[in-house]
Amino acid sequence: MTLPYDYSRCTGRLLPDSTLHADCINCLRRTSPGRPEYQVYTLAPPLAGERCPSRIES
């Protein structure tokens, strides 16, 4: 499954040891291809507890 282009993308949250946060690994905001031009990217949002509130499961 891929996201429509009107959903913002995210590069994911890096942990101090330079690995991705567990919620970011399979999140569609990070893995879905974006539009070649004018795709909107957002910063990783603050975590709610240990979970990402913007995560979209694949």
MDTraj code that builds the backbone (N, CA, C; nanometers):
import mdtraj as md
import numpy as np

residues = "MET THR LEU PRO TYR ASP TYR SER ARG CYS THR GLY ARG LEU LEU PRO ASP SER THR LEU HIS ALA ASP CYS ILE ASN CYS LEU ARG ARG THR SER PRO GLY ARG PRO GLU TYR GLN VAL TYR THR LEU ALA PRO PRO LEU ALA GLY GLU ARG CYS PRO SER ARG ILE GLU SER".split()
xyz = np.array([
    [0.0844, -0.1176, 0.0000],
    [0.0000, 0.0000, 0.0000],
    [0.0892, 0.1243, 0.0000],
    [0.0489, 0.2261, -0.0714],
    [0.1198, 0.3539, -0.0712],
    [0.0219, 0.4648, -0.0339],
    [0.0765, 0.5730, 0.0136],
    [-0.0058, 0.6879, 0.0517],
    [-0.0301, 0.7790, -0.0671],
    [-0.1445, 0.8471, -0.0702],
    [-0.1647, 0.9497, -0.1719],
    [-0.0631, 1.0623, -0.1512],
    [-0.0390, 1.1388, -0.2548],
    [0.0608, 1.2449, -0.2474],
    [0.0228, 1.3583, -0.1522],
    [-0.1059, 1.3715, -0.1169],
    [-0.1436, 1.4807, -0.0280],
    [-0.1146, 1.4511, 0.1196],
    [-0.0637, 1.3338, 0.1512],
    [-0.0177, 1.3031, 0.2864],
    [0.1286, 1.3438, 0.2973],
    [0.1613, 1.4155, 0.4031],
    [0.3016, 1.4555, 0.4199],
    [0.3868, 1.3331, 0.4516],
    [0.5114, 1.3408, 0.4114],
    [0.6065, 1.2331, 0.4369],
    [0.6968, 1.2744, 0.5526],
    [0.7655, 1.1771, 0.6099],
    [0.8547, 1.2002, 0.7228],
    [0.9798, 1.1156, 0.7019],
    [1.0930, 1.1676, 0.7389],
    [1.2169, 1.0912, 0.7237],
    [1.2418, 0.9987, 0.8407],
    [1.1629, 1.0096, 0.9458],
    [1.1774, 0.9229, 1.0622],
    [1.2581, 0.9870, 1.1732],
    [1.2523, 0.9254, 1.2893],
    [1.3214, 0.9756, 1.4078],
    [1.4435, 0.8892, 1.4335],
    [1.5596, 0.9537, 1.4351],
    [1.6830, 0.8815, 1.4661],
    [1.7054, 0.8799, 1.6167],
    [1.7462, 0.7658, 1.6654],
    [1.7810, 0.7507, 1.8063],
    [1.9268, 0.7916, 1.8258],
    [1.9700, 0.8104, 1.9496],
    [2.1094, 0.8512, 1.9738],
    [2.2144, 0.7584, 1.9128],
    [2.1816, 0.6300, 1.8939],
    [2.2780, 0.5380, 1.8337],
    [2.2658, 0.5317, 1.6815],
    [2.1999, 0.6306, 1.6212],
    [2.1834, 0.6450, 1.4753],
    [2.0976, 0.5370, 1.4102],
    [2.0090, 0.4731, 1.4856],
    [1.9117, 0.3802, 1.4286],
    [1.7749, 0.4473, 1.4300],
    [1.6830, 0.3949, 1.3499],
    [1.5476, 0.4502, 1.3463],
    [1.4668, 0.4037, 1.4664],
    [1.3776, 0.4893, 1.5121],
    [1.2828, 0.4518, 1.6172],
    [1.1978, 0.3359, 1.5636],
    [1.1549, 0.2472, 1.6505],
    [1.0794, 0.1274, 1.6097],
    [0.9528, 0.1624, 1.5316],
    [0.8846, 0.2701, 1.5666],
    [0.7624, 0.3088, 1.4945],
    [0.7916, 0.3591, 1.3535],
    [0.9137, 0.4016, 1.3274],
    [0.9487, 0.4602, 1.1979],
    [0.9868, 0.3551, 1.0929],
    [1.0256, 0.2387, 1.1353],
    [1.0810, 0.1393, 1.0429],
    [0.9826, 0.1036, 0.9322],
    [0.8578, 0.0734, 0.9644],
    [0.7596, 0.0340, 0.8631],
    [0.6488, 0.1367, 0.8434],
    [0.6705, 0.2592, 0.8866],
    [0.5682, 0.3636, 0.8739],
    [0.5548, 0.4060, 0.7272],
    [0.4323, 0.4158, 0.6795],
    [0.4095, 0.4553, 0.5403],
    [0.4502, 0.5999, 0.5135],
    [0.4510, 0.6856, 0.6138],
    [0.4970, 0.8230, 0.5923],
    [0.6441, 0.8254, 0.5530],
    [0.7209, 0.7246, 0.5945],
    [0.8624, 0.7176, 0.5610],
    [0.8880, 0.6318, 0.4385],
    [0.8122, 0.5224, 0.4210],
    [0.8424, 0.4255, 0.3154],
    [0.7697, 0.4494, 0.1831],
    [0.6577, 0.5210, 0.1831],
    [0.5850, 0.5455, 0.0581],
    [0.6611, 0.6440, -0.0297],
    [0.6656, 0.6174, -0.1587],
    [0.7330, 0.7132, -0.2469],
    [0.6535, 0.8431, -0.2532],
    [0.7246, 0.9507, -0.2633],
    [0.6605, 1.0818, -0.2746],
    [0.6595, 1.1278, -0.4181],
    [0.5934, 1.2362, -0.4405],
    [0.5889, 1.2994, -0.5715],
    [0.7282, 1.3545, -0.6019],
    [0.7778, 1.3409, -0.7228],
    [0.9120, 1.3900, -0.7547],
    [0.9302, 1.5392, -0.7260],
    [0.8267, 1.6180, -0.7449],
    [0.8332, 1.7616, -0.7178],
    [0.7242, 1.7988, -0.6188],
    [0.7562, 1.8855, -0.5289],
    [0.6597, 1.9464, -0.4370],
    [0.5979, 1.8512, -0.3350],
    [0.6650, 1.7435, -0.3003],
    [0.6139, 1.6575, -0.1932],
    [0.6426, 1.7249, -0.0597],
    [0.5433, 1.7284, 0.0271],
    [0.5573, 1.7917, 0.1578],
    [0.6180, 1.6923, 0.2560],
    [0.7223, 1.7357, 0.3255],
    [0.7846, 1.6562, 0.4314],
    [0.7661, 1.7294, 0.5628],
    [0.7521, 1.6540, 0.6698],
    [0.7366, 1.7103, 0.8025],
    [0.8451, 1.6554, 0.8937],
    [0.8746, 1.7273, 0.9995],
    [0.9659, 1.6752, 1.1002],
    [0.8952, 1.5658, 1.1787],
    [0.9709, 1.4741, 1.2338],
    [0.9109, 1.3705, 1.3180],
    [0.8442, 1.4390, 1.4375],
    [0.7172, 1.4076, 1.4649],
    [0.6473, 1.4746, 1.5747],
    [0.6988, 1.4267, 1.7101],
    [0.6718, 1.5029, 1.8149],
    [0.7096, 1.4574, 1.9489],
    [0.6383, 1.3256, 1.9815],
    [0.7069, 1.2380, 2.0478],
    [0.6485, 1.1088, 2.0825],
    [0.5431, 1.1254, 2.1907],
    [0.4384, 1.0470, 2.1814],
    [0.3342, 1.0417, 2.2838],
    [0.3609, 0.9156, 2.3654],
    [0.4304, 0.9310, 2.4749],
    [0.4777, 0.8132, 2.5481],
    [0.5968, 0.7594, 2.4713],
    [0.5879, 0.6398, 2.4232],
    [0.6938, 0.5815, 2.3392],
    [0.6447, 0.5609, 2.1968],
    [0.5295, 0.6124, 2.1618],
    [0.4674, 0.5902, 2.0302],
    [0.4644, 0.7194, 1.9488],
    [0.4682, 0.7056, 1.8175],
    [0.4558, 0.8202, 1.7284],
    [0.3069, 0.8432, 1.6986],
    [0.2554, 0.9626, 1.7253],
    [0.1134, 0.9883, 1.7012],
    [0.0780, 0.9986, 1.5520],
    [0.1757, 1.0146, 1.4651],
    [0.1493, 1.0290, 1.3213],
    [0.1764, 0.9025, 1.2419],
    [0.2095, 0.7942, 1.3079],
    [0.2461, 0.6692, 1.2390],
    [0.1283, 0.6147, 1.1599],
    [0.1563, 0.5706, 1.0379],
    [0.0565, 0.5041, 0.9548],
    [0.1110, 0.3656, 0.9248],
    [0.0436, 0.2631, 0.9739],
    [0.0924, 0.1257, 0.9578],
    [0.0820, 0.0812, 0.8141],
    [0.1772, -0.0030, 0.7753],
    [0.1741, -0.0570, 0.6379],
    [0.0946, -0.1840, 0.6331],
])
top = md.Topology()
chain = top.add_chain()
for i, resn in enumerate(residues, 1):
    res = top.add_residue(resn, chain, resSeq=i)
    for name in ("N", "CA", "C"):
        top.add_atom(name, md.element.get_by_symbol(name[0]), res)
traj = md.Trajectory(xyz[None], top)
